[in-house]
């Protein structure tokens, strides 16, 4: 390296192994005046197999789908809606890890949809490298949406919930 800083190749290999073992996409280690960041691209989704050709006249016919009611259409649209990253009440993940909505398995969640929260109140936990980090409300308000499930991996910047 041109700046004279020496890094231990074994330490870098160990960090890369942690990425593989935990399915994380990036990890960073900072000590005094040195910093090591190891990142990898997430694996590509599996490719679908080419569709099988049916002999002429043998193509199966799909059954007609039932008509969707306006309520069903509205529900599907609301569930598919991803909040804008610039939404003023969006709480995004400050790190890569696993999100937990309650302090321990089997206990009540920190917050639920409709709950009033105070600024600084714990909303959920993110576990990263065996450390549980409290994610706190950036402002007082009402939790209007919870966008993650307990025990699911989250990425840096991923929307977690909305406090309006």
Secondary structure, 3 states (H helix, E strand, C coil): CCCCCCCCHHHHHHHHHHHHHHCCCEEEEEECCEEEEEECCCCCCCCCCCCCCCCCCCCCCCCCCCCCCHHHHHHHHHHHCCCCCCCCCEEECCCCEEEECECCCCCCECCCCCCEECCCCEEEEEEECCEEEEEECCCCEEEEEECCCCCEEECCCCEEEEEC
